[in-house]
Amino acid sequence: MFPLSRIEEAQARIGGVITKTPYAFAPTLSEISGSRVYLKKENLQITGAFKIRGAYNKIASLTEEEKARGVVAASAGNHAQGVAYSAAQFGIRAVIVMPESTPLTKVDGVRHYGADVILFGSNYDEAYAHAMTYCEAHGLVFVHPFEDDEVIAGQGTIGLEILASEERPDAVIIPVGGGGLISGIAAAVKQTDPAIEVIGVSAAGAPAMRQSYEAKTPIDSTSVRTIADGIAVRDTSPKTLSFILESVDRFISVDDEEIANAILFLLEKQKLSVEGAGAVGVAALLHRKLPHLEGKKVAVVLSGGNVDVTLLAVIIEKGLLKSFRKMKLTVTLVDKPGSLMQLTELLKSLNANIVHIAYDRTSTDLDYGDANVTIHLETKGEAHQNAIRELLHRHGYLSQEGH
């Protein structure tokens, strides 16, 4: 098992730099899940994610000669910002290779800390391969996001903070991508209190580590596809898998729909901005993936909050539609003066608020003299939407719903 002493050394090394993030009770999530849930809010960390812990610990442990050479890293975003911030603290050069699909907010975050950014490849693993080539060509020190002892030790300090709380949990739920975070936290937890259950959660669209855990041997994926870009790792690390097999009790996955629901839940109910990777633990509880935890005290690590605002806008829009708070209709009516007013008066009578309207009289599938009106409505639940449909049908309107 990864040495507890290394994690304790890391805690002393990074203590003056990182934020000791809140570990707070979540009443609504507790009520829904039946567990007593506490959120470890690493989304409130300095760079918006836990990655700075491992990155700073690694860079702080470099020799002066290594620091003078500078560092290079590959990352989808959070490790990149951690490395960039840490390098800036020591005044050394940092080069970060990021996948071409990395959200702009994360790219800008890295550049803000003074690092050079190279966009390369369609996923983390392709960016990683390019970073290794660049590292060898330019003589820099590579800072791996998870397959490195100093990085793992830094991430494990989260476990020490959870254990130091008065509300010591019966179980800890941890996001899993490359496995560095759970390797460190699990080592801290199991060597301090072996009775605490350690549960890993991955994205269904990045199944390599879960499949490897179940097979007890490294299995790589051919591709990954998930909104949880922070844990979208294609290939399994034999190093972190060995730690996971030794200290993780259970491993599950959640799909993108469940992750999106968790992001929206955290935003609306907890007032927290959490990215997909950081929300997987909450997704597992919201969707009853861990029923054996009912009645138990549970810690959930929110690993990061650097969510792409464009993705967040899509999640909010879909969430409003799924929860019957928004409705999209296309209504065919006779194209003559007053027709649109008659339709809007009907909607007004049921207190349906129109937030968008578009008028089309030129589509080739329309009869001459007809028009399609596309309307987006704010509604007050499923019963309200059913009443709107019934009223339109009663008045002879043909309507088609959009999704």
Secondary structure by P-SEA (a helix, b strand, c coil): cccaaaaaaaaaaaccccccccccccaaaaaaaccbbbbcccccccccccaaaaaaaaaaaccaaaaaaccccccccaaaaaaaaaaaaabbbbbbbbcccccaaaaaaaaaabbbbbbbcccaaaaaaaaaaaaaacbbbbbbccccaaaaaaaaaaaaaaaaccccccbbbbbbcccaaaaaaaaaaaaccccbbbbbbbbccccaaaaaaaacbbbbbccccccccccccccccaaaaaaaaacccccccccaaaaaaaaaaaacccccccccccaaaaaaaaaccccccccbbbbbbcccccccaaaaaaaaaaaaaaaccbbbbbbbcccccaaaaaaaaaaaaacccccbbbbbcccccccccbbbbbbbbbcccaaaaaaaaaaaaaabbbbbbcc
